[in-house]
Amino acid sequence: MKTNAEKSEVKEWLSTVEAASKGQHYPKLWKKVYRLIDVPSRKRSGVNLSKISQNTKEGDNVIVPGKVLATGEINHKVTISAMEFSGPALKALKEANCRIIGIKDIVKSDRICLII
């Protein structure tokens, strides 16, 4: 797949997701994630903590192909991988004992929730 990304974080996400889309572990999910992140940054989604809390359960693995914002609160532990985090959102996730990992670590996980 062709891309014109300049930021190193975006390039890392794109290369990891592209490799995962050619594998056998959720290839359709990773193709969709690729399409969501291979856009200009202003078109990427911002996701509030309240939306993550409403759409996940304890122990889920969450992918946010955009920025996690601090509106609302999260009341259970999740493992989350996102392109960006706002400062207050990062603080709230740490207070809720959520694990924050990179895209390379979440690719092989099960029970993945894509939140957009």
N, C-alpha and C positions, 0 to 999 in steps of 0.2 A: 504494500500500500504506500502511496506517495503522500508526503507531508512537507510542510514548510515551517516547522516549529523552530523557534530560536532559543527559548529557555531550556536549560539542561534538564529541569524537572519534567517538563512536558515531553522532551525527547525520550527520557527514561520511561515514562508512562507509556508512550506510544510504542516503543520497541518491545517492552515487556508484554503489553496487551496484544500486540501483533503476533508475537511468538505464541502466546496462550491461545489465540484464536485458531491457530493451526494445529493445536494439540487435541487431545481427546477429553479434557476436563472442562466441560461447559463451553464449547467453541462458539455457540450462538450468543451467549452472554458476553463473551469477550469481544466479538465483532460489534455488538451494540455499544459496548463501552468505548471501543475505538472510535466509532462514529460520533459519540458524544464528546470526546476530548479532542478530536481533530477539527476543531472550529476555533475561531478567534476567542480570546479570553473573555471578551465582553458578552459573548453568547453562551458561555458555560453557566450552568445552574448554580445558584446559591441555595443551600439547604439549611434550614433552622434545626436546632436541637430538638424542638418539639416534634417536628416531622419524623426525625430519626426515632424518637422515643415511641411515637404512635405506630410506626410501621415495622418495628423489630421486637424481638423477644430476647430474654436473657441468653447470652452466649452466642448470638448471631454474629456473623461476619458481614460488615457493611462496607460498600464501596460508594464513594461520592465522587463523581467525575466533575468536580467543581470545588467550590469553597464551602466549608462548614461555618455557619453563622451562629451567634449566641442567643438568639431569641428563643425563649422557652427553657425547659430543663429536661434532663435525661435522668430517669430514675432506676435504670438497670445497667448491668455491665454488658458492653459489646466490644468487639474488636473492630476498629475502624481504619480505613485507608482512604485518604482524600488528597486531592491535589494541593489544597491550601486550607488553613484553619485561621479563623480570626483569633486574636489574643484571648478575649473572654470565653470563646467557645473551647479553646484548648484548656483553659483553666477549669471550666465546668466539667469537661470530659475527664480530666485528671482527678477531680473531686469525686466523681462517680465511679472511680476505679476502672475506667475503660482503658483498653489497650489501644495504642496508636501505633500502627505498623506501616511499612512501605508497601508499594504495589507488588514488589517481587515476593513478599512473604504471604500475601493473601491469595495469590494465583492458585495455589494448590489446596486451598481450604474448601471445606464443605459448608453448606447452609449459608450461601452468599446472598445478601440482599443488596440490590442496586437501588439507591435512593436518588431520584432526580427531581 
